Structures are given as structure tokens and as C-alpha cells.
Amino acid sequence: VQLQASGGGLVQARGSLRLSCSASGRILRINDMGWYRQAPGQQREQVAGITSGGNTNYADSVKGRFTISRDNAKNTVYLQMNSLKPEDTAIYYCNCNALTSLITSGNYWGRGTLVTVSS
């Protein structure tokens, strides 16, 4: 399973960006999908997650500003980021748990996309 993320870039504070991440490969079903981020010198943290049924959860630091969604037909997860702050600057990684056969599932990561928010 390969995850390809896109949409990162440089944006001014209070601006918006939309990240996308598409999964491809031998996939029977994708379960949970999510976005994580890692800032320089910090540990990777979960930003938002979404189940196959559409239930979502968010880190407290992004609640009310970020929205996660998914298109199951396209095996794609999105992260709409509004009211961005300099502290949102990080490499953003997408993640999914996918069923690759009737008895096999795995956790997969994309390469990451850099988001830089200038003050």
C-alpha cells in the first residue's frame, strides 16, 4: 500500500491549506485514516483521525480550525486547515490502516508534506 500526500506549502498566518492523501495498491478495505505532524525537535503527534464510518477526532490544538474528511471511493483522506498559526508548521504525514487480504491488515504511512506558516 502506498500513500501519496500533497497540498503542503508556505502560507501566511490566518491562511488556509488543504492536504490530500491517496492510497493505492492491493487494498480490500481501508479502516481508520489520519493525519499526523512532526515539528523540528518534537515527536510526531496525531492531528486528526477518521474512521471508515466517518467518525472524527482532533487534537485539542486544532479543534475548530482543521477538518478531516475522506472519500472512500477514491481511498483518499483530506485535511482542511484554516486559521493557520506559525506553530502549525511541521511535516504532515498521512496514515491508514488497510486490509490487504481477508486475513491481513497493516498500518501504512505516507512520506509527508511540509507545511510552513509564516507570521
C-alpha positions as CSV (number, residue, x, y, z in Angstrom):
1,V,0.0,0.0,0.0
2,Q,1.4,3.4,-1.0
3,L,0.2,6.7,0.4
4,Q,0.8,9.9,-1.6
5,A,0.3,13.2,0.1
6,S,0.0,16.6,-1.5
7,G,-1.1,20.1,-0.7
8,G,1.6,21.4,1.6
9,G,3.4,24.7,1.1
10,L,4.1,28.1,2.5
11,V,1.2,30.2,3.8
12,Q,0.8,33.3,6.0
13,A,-0.7,33.1,9.4
14,R,-4.5,33.0,9.4
15,G,-4.4,31.5,5.9
16,S,-5.7,28.1,4.8
17,L,-4.3,25.0,3.1
18,R,-5.9,21.7,2.1
19,L,-3.9,18.5,2.3
20,S,-4.9,15.4,0.3
21,C,-3.6,11.8,0.6
22,S,-4.5,9.0,-1.7
23,A,-3.9,5.3,-1.0
24,S,-3.1,2.8,-3.8
25,G,-2.0,-0.8,-4.1
26,R,-3.6,-4.0,-3.1
27,I,-6.4,-2.8,-0.9
28,L,-9.5,-4.6,0.1
29,R,-10.7,-2.0,2.6
30,I,-9.3,1.0,4.4
31,N,-10.3,1.3,8.0
32,D,-9.0,4.3,10.0
33,M,-7.2,7.1,8.3
34,G,-5.5,10.0,9.9
35,W,-3.1,12.9,9.7
36,Y,0.0,13.3,12.0
37,R,2.6,16.0,12.1
38,Q,6.1,16.4,13.3
39,A,7.7,19.7,14.0
40,P,11.5,20.1,14.3
41,G,12.8,18.7,17.5
42,Q,9.4,17.3,18.5
43,Q,7.7,14.0,18.5
44,R,5.2,13.0,15.9
45,E,1.7,13.7,17.1
46,Q,-1.8,12.9,15.8
47,V,-3.6,15.9,14.3
48,A,-6.9,14.2,13.3
49,G,-8.4,10.8,12.6
50,I,-11.4,9.5,10.8
51,T,-13.0,6.0,10.9
52,S,-14.4,4.2,7.9
53,G,-17.8,5.3,9.1
54,G,-16.9,8.9,9.3
55,N,-16.4,9.4,13.0
56,T,-13.7,12.0,13.6
57,N,-11.3,13.1,16.4
58,Y,-9.0,16.0,16.6
59,A,-6.0,17.2,18.7
60,D,-7.1,20.0,21.1
61,S,-4.7,22.3,19.4
62,V,-6.5,22.1,16.0
63,K,-10.2,21.7,17.1
64,G,-12.4,24.3,15.4
65,R,-9.7,25.1,12.8
66,F,-9.0,21.8,11.0
67,T,-11.4,19.4,9.4
68,I,-10.7,15.9,8.3
69,S,-12.8,14.1,5.7
70,R,-12.4,11.1,3.4
71,D,-13.7,9.8,0.1
72,N,-13.9,6.0,0.4
73,A,-14.5,5.5,-3.3
74,K,-11.1,7.2,-4.0
75,N,-9.3,5.9,-1.0
76,T,-8.4,9.5,-0.2
77,V,-8.3,11.5,3.0
78,Y,-8.3,15.3,3.2
79,L,-7.3,17.8,5.9
80,Q,-8.7,21.3,5.5
81,M,-6.6,23.6,7.6
82,N,-8.0,27.1,8.4
83,S,-6.8,29.9,10.6
84,L,-3.3,28.5,10.4
85,K,-0.7,29.6,13.0
86,P,3.1,29.5,13.0
87,E,3.0,26.7,15.5
88,D,1.2,24.5,12.9
89,T,4.5,24.5,10.9
90,A,5.5,20.8,10.6
91,I,5.8,17.9,8.2
92,Y,2.4,16.4,7.9
93,Y,2.0,12.6,7.4
94,C,-1.0,10.7,6.4
95,N,-1.6,7.3,7.8
96,C,-4.1,4.5,7.2
97,N,-4.9,1.0,8.5
98,A,-5.8,-1.1,5.5
99,L,-7.0,-4.6,4.9
100,T,-4.9,-6.1,2.1
101,S,-6.3,-9.6,2.2
102,L,-9.1,-11.4,4.1
103,I,-6.7,-12.1,7.0
104,T,-4.0,-9.4,6.7
105,S,-4.1,-5.8,7.7
106,G,-1.4,-3.2,8.2
107,N,-0.6,0.3,9.2
108,Y,0.9,2.5,6.4
109,W,2.5,5.9,6.3
110,G,2.9,8.5,3.5
111,R,6.2,10.3,3.0
112,G,5.0,13.6,4.4
113,T,4.3,17.0,3.1
114,L,5.8,20.2,4.6
115,V,3.5,22.9,5.8
116,T,5.2,26.2,6.7
117,V,3.2,29.0,8.3
118,S,4.8,32.4,8.4
119,S,4.0,35.1,11.0
